[in-house]
Each structure stands twice: as structure tokens, then as C-alpha cells.
Amino acid sequence: MCLSRRPFTKTSIQEFAERSLAAPATLVTDGLGCFTAVRGMGILHEQHITGGAASAKHPSFQAVNTALGNLKTS
């Protein structure tokens, strides 16, 4: 989990991926266009269009929901 603030640009995401991710990896996102920057890097981009309570219950976001809950608790 990365908690650094980054702009949502393809350049920023590509720099982050090159520095922080290693293939094979799976990047799970909400489908924002900037995340397509990982194409061709050996990283699988799994998109889940979000919105509403149902998307928060998707199994792919379980780790994120757990981390957010722990942050709120602390």
C-alpha cells in the first residue's frame, strides 16, 4: 500500500510503477484512465468500475477496505 500523494497522470503512474512494482504483478484500480500507463510492463491491470456500496464489497478491494478501516481506527 502506498500512501504518498501523486497526481493522476499517466506519467506519474508510470514512474510509480517502474519504481514500486515488479512483474508479474496485478494492479487493481477503479478504472481511471491514467492506470493504463502500466501496459507493456508485465503488470496485469484489473479494472473495476466503482460506485455505490456494492463496489466496496467486491473481493478485489478487501485488502484496501481492511487497510482503510485500520487507518480510521488508529
C-alpha positions in Angstrom: 0.0 0.0 0.0 1.4 3.4 -1.0 0.1 6.4 0.9 2.1 9.1 -1.0 0.1 11.7 -2.8 0.5 11.5 -6.6 -1.2 13.3 -9.5 -3.5 11.1 -11.6 -1.5 11.3 -14.8 -0.1 8.6 -16.9 3.5 9.9 -16.4 3.1 9.8 -12.7 1.6 6.4 -12.6 4.3 5.0 -15.0 7.0 6.5 -12.8 5.4 4.9 -9.7 5.0 1.5 -11.4 8.6 1.5 -12.6 9.9 2.3 -9.1 7.5 0.3 -6.9 6.0 -2.6 -8.9 7.7 -5.7 -10.4 6.3 -8.1 -12.9 4.4 -10.3 -12.5 2.0 -8.1 -10.5 -1.6 -7.2 -10.6 -2.7 -3.6 -10.3 -6.3 -3.4 -9.1 -7.9 0.0 -9.8 -11.2 1.8 -10.2 -10.6 2.1 -14.0 -9.3 5.6 -14.1 -7.6 6.2 -17.5 -4.2 7.1 -16.1 -3.7 3.5 -14.9 -3.3 2.3 -18.4 0.3 3.6 -18.2 1.3 0.1 -16.9 0.6 -1.5 -20.2 3.6 -3.3 -21.6 5.4 -3.5 -18.3 4.3 -7.1 -17.5 1.8 -5.8 -15.0 -1.8 -7.0 -15.2 -4.3 -4.1 -14.9 -7.5 -5.3 -13.3 -10.2 -2.6 -13.6 -13.3 -2.5 -11.5 -15.6 0.4 -12.2 -16.7 1.7 -8.8 -19.6 3.5 -7.4 -22.0 2.7 -4.6 -22.0 0.2 -1.7 -21.8 -2.9 -4.0 -18.4 -1.9 -5.4 -16.9 -1.6 -1.9 -17.9 -5.2 -1.2 -16.0 -6.5 -4.2 -13.5 -9.2 -3.1 -10.6 -7.4 -5.0 -10.9 -4.4 -2.7 -10.9 -6.4 0.5 -7.3 -5.5 1.4 -8.0 -1.8 0.7 -11.1 -1.8 2.8 -9.2 -3.5 5.6 -6.3 -1.0 5.4 -8.7 1.9 5.4 -10.5 0.5 8.4 -7.2 0.1 10.3 -6.2 3.7 9.4 -9.5 5.0 10.7 -9.3 3.0 13.9 -5.8 4.2 14.6 
